[in-house]
């Protein structure tokens, strides 16, 4: 039993170091010279280093003390085979891709979710207060980020063991904030998952006031990141949580449905008119022509561009005679264009099955809204890159798969 407790402490320590490195110390090495491109060609990633140790020690504990669980058996097995297929197809196309680091890093990220689903985690999650620790770390890093923003900084990068602070460009056409991420879309996508985490685990907050103030921090970050779609999606998540609360009581069901329908139509009209002032919604903010061009480019290069992706200007997407872009503005199309169609389909399949399986295990409007918001975010831009993928997998586990009895609609007094 002593050895079991020691292993649990090591696991808790490794998870906490993983969370800190992912949210506060995003150290990585890269072959790209431009800090804005370092996520595309990242090599050593500090949080993946800790994620690897989390995987190893969890599996060791599970083997020696029979901690495997059948709770998510079907989902875990299928995700494992998708991950295996991703690796086999990647290896078969290695001569074209010519960048093995992405396979290793993506595999660690996928295996982190698979490992957490395959074993009993409730004991060390509760003893180590993992969810509360993650919530506190999220709040700390974003409060620090807000301070940096008002001191005039756009982002902070830690690549090739160098600290690079990028100041806000006063001549840029819009104000935005990336914090420790390469683009605002990545930061906003993570903020969406953080909002989902807070909503699902609201019982971890001391009171409604601390819960509301914590959400206010995240919405402040969404506002300064200046991503309208993500802000609307975050509001949608909270609205869906309220719908679950409202329909928990079946009284006055018809009146509730009518009231919600009217409120939805009114909100949709206001949102549409507000966003249309900045974006052309007829082509989804130019996403439709980008996707069409990207699909044609993928058809021309079914084996992927490999190292030519982004770095070779000649291979950029020519949207109009005067406009090029270096990626597909969709993480799944990017995976297909860079690593091949089969590899990209495995990548897509992993997320689709994780989402579908989590909803099969337990459906709620809140859980559905988080997945919808997530897929909107990752379909509209390059919102997940290799450096933050492991944290995305950890968030997916904490939101959807961590012992489902932990999710309720009551505000507790535990934090």
C-alpha positions in Angstrom: 0.0 0.0 0.0 3.0 2.3 0.7 4.2 1.9 -2.9 0.7 2.6 -4.2 0.5 5.9 -2.3 3.9 6.8 -3.5 3.0 6.1 -7.1 -0.2 8.1 -6.7 1.8 11.1 -5.3 4.2 10.8 -8.3 1.2 10.8 -10.7 -0.4 13.8 -9.0 2.9 15.7 -9.0 3.4 14.9 -12.7 -0.1 16.0 -13.6 0.3 19.3 -11.8 3.7 19.9 -13.5 2.0 19.1 -16.8 -0.8 21.6 -16.1 1.7 24.3 -15.0 3.9 23.8 -18.0 0.9 23.8 -20.4 -0.7 27.0 -19.0 2.2 29.0 -17.6 5.5 27.7 -18.9 4.9 26.6 -22.6 8.5 25.8 -23.3 9.3 24.2 -26.6 12.0 23.8 -29.3 11.4 24.3 -32.9 13.0 24.4 -36.3 11.1 27.5 -37.3 12.9 30.8 -36.9 9.8 33.0 -36.7 8.1 32.8 -33.3 4.7 33.0 -35.0 5.5 29.7 -36.8 7.1 27.8 -34.0 3.9 25.8 -33.3 3.9 24.4 -36.8 7.3 22.7 -36.4 7.6 22.2 -32.7 10.0 19.5 -31.5 10.5 19.1 -27.7 7.4 20.3 -25.8 7.8 20.6 -22.1 4.2 19.7 -21.2 4.4 16.6 -23.4 7.5 15.6 -21.5 5.4 15.6 -18.3 2.4 14.0 -20.1 4.7 11.1 -21.1 5.6 10.5 -17.5 1.9 10.8 -16.4 1.1 8.1 -19.0 4.0 5.8 -17.8 3.3 6.0 -14.1 -0.5 5.7 -14.5 0.0 2.5 -16.6 2.5 1.1 -14.1 0.1 1.7 -11.3 -2.8 0.2 -13.3 -0.7 -3.0 -14.1 0.6 -3.6 -10.6 -2.5 -2.7 -8.7 -5.2 -3.8 -11.2 -6.5 -0.2 -11.7 -7.9 -0.7 -15.2 -11.6 0.0 -15.6 -14.2 -1.1 -18.1 -16.2 2.1 -17.7 -15.1 3.5 -21.0 -13.9 0.3 -22.6 -15.5 0.6 -26.0 -14.5 4.2 -26.4 -11.0 3.6 -25.2 -10.4 0.7 -27.5 -11.6 2.5 -30.6 -9.6 5.6 -29.7 -6.5 3.4 -29.3 -7.0 1.8 -32.7 -7.5 5.2 -34.3 -4.3 6.4 -32.7 -2.5 3.3 -33.9 -3.9 3.9 -37.4 -2.6 7.5 -37.3 0.9 6.2 -36.5 0.9 3.5 -39.1 -0.3 5.8 -41.9 2.1 8.5 -40.7 5.1 6.1 -40.9 4.0 4.9 -44.3 4.2 8.4 -45.5 7.3 9.5 -43.6 9.3 10.1 -46.8 6.9 12.8 -47.9 6.2 14.3 -44.5 9.9 14.3 -43.3 9.0 15.5 -39.8 8.7 12.7 -37.2 8.3 15.0 -34.2 4.7 15.8 -35.0 3.8 12.1 -34.9 5.5 11.6 -31.5 3.9 14.6 -30.0 0.4 13.9 -31.3 0.7 10.3 -30.2 1.6 11.4 -26.6 -1.4 13.7 -26.6 -3.8 11.0 -27.9 -2.4 8.4 -25.5 -2.9 10.8 -22.6 -6.6 10.8 -23.1 -6.7 7.1 -23.8 -4.7 6.3 -20.6 -6.9 8.4 -18.4 -10.0 6.8 -19.8 -8.6 3.3 -19.4 -7.8 3.4 -15.7 -9.4 4.4 -12.4 -8.5 8.0 -11.8 -11.0 9.1 -9.1 -8.7 8.3 -6.2 -5.6 10.3 -7.2 -7.7 13.0 -8.9 -9.6 13.6 -5.6 -6.6 13.2 -3.3 -4.6 15.6 -5.4 -7.4 18.0 -6.0 -6.6 17.9 -9.7 -9.7 19.7 -10.9 -9.4 22.5 -8.4 -5.7 22.8 -9.0 -6.4 23.1 -12.8 -9.1 25.7 -12.2 -6.7 27.8 -10.0 -3.9 27.5 -12.6 -6.3 28.6 -15.4 -7.4 31.7 -13.3 -3.8 32.6 -12.4 -2.4 32.4 -15.9 -5.3 34.4 -17.4 -5.1 37.1 -14.8 -1.4 37.4 -15.5 -2.2 37.5 -19.2 -4.7 40.4 -18.6 -2.0 42.4 -16.8 0.5 41.8 -19.7 -2.1 42.9 -22.2 -2.7 46.2 -20.4 1.1 46.7 -20.3 1.1 46.6 -24.1 2.0 43.0 -25.0 0.3 40.8 -27.6 1.9 37.5 -26.6 4.8 35.7 -24.9 6.7 32.8 -26.5 9.2 30.5 -25.0 10.8 28.7 -27.9 14.4 27.3 -28.2 14.7 28.3 -24.5 14.4 32.0 -25.4 11.8 34.3 -23.9 10.2 36.5 -26.6 7.7 39.2 -25.7 5.7 40.6 -28.6 4.3 44.1 -28.2 0.9 45.1 -29.5 1.2 46.7 -33.0 -0.7 50.0 -32.8 -0.9 50.1 -36.6 -2.6 46.7 -36.9 -6.2 46.8 -38.1 -7.6 45.3 -34.9 -6.6 44.9 -31.3 -6.1 41.3 -30.3 -4.4 39.2 -27.6 -2.7 35.8 -28.0 -1.2 35.3 -24.5 1.0 32.2 -24.5 -0.4 31.0 -27.8 0.7 31.7 -31.4 -2.6 33.1 -32.6 -5.7 34.5 -30.9 -7.8 31.6 -32.4 -5.8 29.1 -30.3 -6.1 31.2 -27.2 -9.9 31.6 -27.7 -10.3 27.8 -28.3 -8.6 27.1 -25.0 -10.8 29.7 -23.3 -13.9 27.9 -24.6 -12.7 24.7 -23.0 -12.0 26.5 -19.8 -15.5 27.9 -19.7 -16.8 24.4 -20.3 -14.6 23.1 -17.5 -15.9 25.7 -15.1 -19.5 25.1 -16.0 -19.2 21.3 -15.7 -17.3 21.5 -12.4 -19.1 24.5 -10.8 -19.5 22.4 -7.6 -15.7 22.9 -7.1 -16.2 26.7 -6.5 -16.8 28.1 -3.0 -19.9 30.0 -4.0 -21.9 31.5 -6.9 -19.9 34.7 -6.5 -16.5 33.0 -7.0 -17.9 31.0 -9.9 -19.3 34.2 -11.5 -16.0 36.1 -11.0 -14.0 33.3 -12.4 -16.2 33.2 -15.5 -15.8 37.0 -15.7 -12.0 36.6 -16.0 -12.4 34.2 -18.9 -14.9 36.5 -20.7 -12.6 39.4 -20.2 -9.8 37.4 -21.9 -12.2 36.5 -24.8 -13.0 40.2 -25.1 -9.4 41.3 -25.4 -8.6 38.4 -27.7 -11.2 39.8 -29.9 -12.7 36.6 -31.3 -16.4 37.2 -31.7 -17.3 33.6 -32.6 -15.6 32.2 -29.5 -17.3 34.8 -27.3 -20.7 33.8 -28.7 -19.9 30.1 -28.3 -18.9 30.7 -24.6 -22.2 32.4 -24.0 -23.9 29.5 -25.8 -22.2 27.1 -23.3 -23.5 29.0 -20.3 -27.0 29.3 -21.9 -27.1 25.5 -22.5 -26.1 24.9 -18.8 -29.1 27.1 -17.8 -31.4 25.1 -20.2 -30.3 21.9 -18.5 -31.1 23.5 -15.1 -34.5 24.8 -16.4 -35.6 21.4 -17.8 -34.5 19.5 -14.8 -38.0 20.4 -13.5 -40.6 19.3 -16.0 -43.3 21.7 -14.8 -44.5 24.3 -17.2 -42.6 22.6 -20.0 -44.5 24.1 -22.9 -44.1 27.6 -21.5 -40.4 27.1 -21.0 -40.0 25.9 -24.6 -41.8 28.9 -26.1 -39.9 31.3 -23.9 -36.6 29.8 -24.8 -37.5 29.8 -28.5 -38.3 33.5 -28.4 -35.2 34.3 -26.4 -33.0 32.3 -28.9 -34.4 34.1 -31.9 -33.9 37.5 -30.3 -30.4 36.7 -29.3 -29.6 35.3 -32.7 -30.8 38.4 -34.4 -28.7 40.6 -32.2 -25.6 38.4 -32.6 -26.0 38.3 -36.3 -26.3 42.0 -36.7 -23.3 42.6 -34.3 -20.9 40.3 -36.0 -21.9 41.3 -39.5 -20.6 44.8 -38.9 -17.1 43.3 -38.8 -17.3 40.1 -40.9 -19.0 39.1 -44.1 -21.3 36.4 -42.8 -22.4 35.4 -46.4 -19.1 33.5 -46.8 -18.5 33.0 -43.1 -15.8 35.6 -42.9 -14.0 34.4 -46.0 -13.8 30.9 -44.7 -15.8 29.3 -47.6 -13.5 30.4 -50.3 -10.5 29.3 -48.2 -12.0 25.9 -47.6 -12.8 25.5 -51.3 -9.2 26.4 -52.3 -7.9 24.1 -49.5 -9.9 21.1 -50.7 -8.5 21.6 -54.3 -5.0 21.8 -52.9 -5.5 18.6 -50.9 -6.8 16.8 -54.0 -3.6 17.9 -55.8 -1.4 16.7 -52.9 -3.2 13.6 -51.4 0.1 12.6 -49.8 0.5 16.0 -48.1 3.0 18.8 -48.4 5.1 17.7 -45.5 7.9 20.3 -44.8 6.6 22.5 -47.6 3.5 23.3 -45.5 3.6 27.0 -44.5 7.3 27.4 -45.0 7.2 27.4 -48.8 5.4 30.5 -50.0 4.7 28.9 -53.4 2.5 26.3 -51.7 0.3 28.8 -49.9 -3.4 28.8 -50.8 -4.1 31.3 -53.6 -7.6 32.5 -52.6 -7.8 35.5 -55.0 -5.2 36.9 -57.4 -4.1 39.3 -54.6 -4.7 37.2 -51.5 -2.8 34.1 -50.2 -3.0 32.3 -46.9 -0.6 29.8 -45.4 -3.1 27.4 -44.0 -6.7 26.0 -44.5 -8.2 27.7 -41.4 -9.5 24.3 -40.3 -7.4 21.9 -38.2 -8.6 18.8 -40.0 -8.0 20.2 -43.5 -4.6 21.3 -42.3 -3.8 17.8 -41.1 -4.8 16.4 -44.5 -2.9 19.0 -46.4 0.3 18.6 -44.4 0.4 14.9 -43.5 -1.9 13.2 -46.1 -5.6 12.5 -46.4 -5.5 9.2 -44.5 -3.6 10.7 -41.6 -5.9 13.7 -41.5 -9.0 11.4 -41.5 -7.6 9.6 -38.5 -7.0 12.9 -36.7 -10.6 13.9 -37.5 -11.9 10.5 -36.5 -10.3 10.7 -33.1 -12.1 13.9 -32.2 -15.4 12.8 -33.7 -15.5 9.5 -31.8 -14.4 11.2 -28.5 -17.3 13.6 -28.9 -19.9 11.1 -30.0 -18.9 8.5 -27.3 -19.0 11.1 -24.5 -22.5 12.1 -25.5 -23.6 8.4 -25.7 -22.2 7.9 -22.1 -24.2 10.9 -20.9 -26.2 13.5 -22.8 -26.9 17.0 -21.6 -27.4 20.3 -23.5 -24.3 21.6 -21.7 -22.1 18.7 -22.9 -23.5 19.0 -26.4 -22.9 22.8 -26.5 -19.3 22.4 -25.4 -18.6 20.0 -28.3 -20.5 22.2 -30.8 -18.5 25.2 -29.7 -15.3 23.3 -29.8 -15.9 22.0 -33.4 -16.9 25.5 -34.5 -13.7 26.9 -33.2 -11.4 24.3 -34.7 -13.3 24.4 -38.0 -13.0 28.1 -38.5 -9.2 28.5 -37.9 -6.0 26.8 -37.0 -7.2 26.7 -33.4 -5.2 23.7 -32.2 -1.6 23.1 -32.9 0.7 20.4 -31.5 2.0 22.4 -28.5 -1.5 22.7 -26.9 -3.0 19.4 -28.1 -2.2 17.5 -24.8 -3.9 20.2 -22.8 -6.9 19.9 -25.1 -7.0 16.1 -24.5 -6.7 16.7 -20.7 -9.6 19.2 -20.8 -11.7 16.7 -22.8 -11.1 14.1 -20.1 -11.8 16.5 -17.2 -15.0 17.8 -18.9 -16.5 14.7 -20.3 -14.9 11.5 -18.8 -13.8 12.3 -15.3 -16.1 10.3 -13.1 -19.5 11.4 -14.4 -21.1 11.6 -11.0 -18.8 14.6 -10.3 -20.9 16.7 -12.7 -24.0 18.2 -11.2 -25.8 21.5 -11.1 -25.2 22.6 -7.6 -22.7 25.1 -6.4 -20.6 23.5 -3.6 -18.5 25.0 -0.8 -15.3 23.1 -1.4 -12.9 25.6 -2.8 
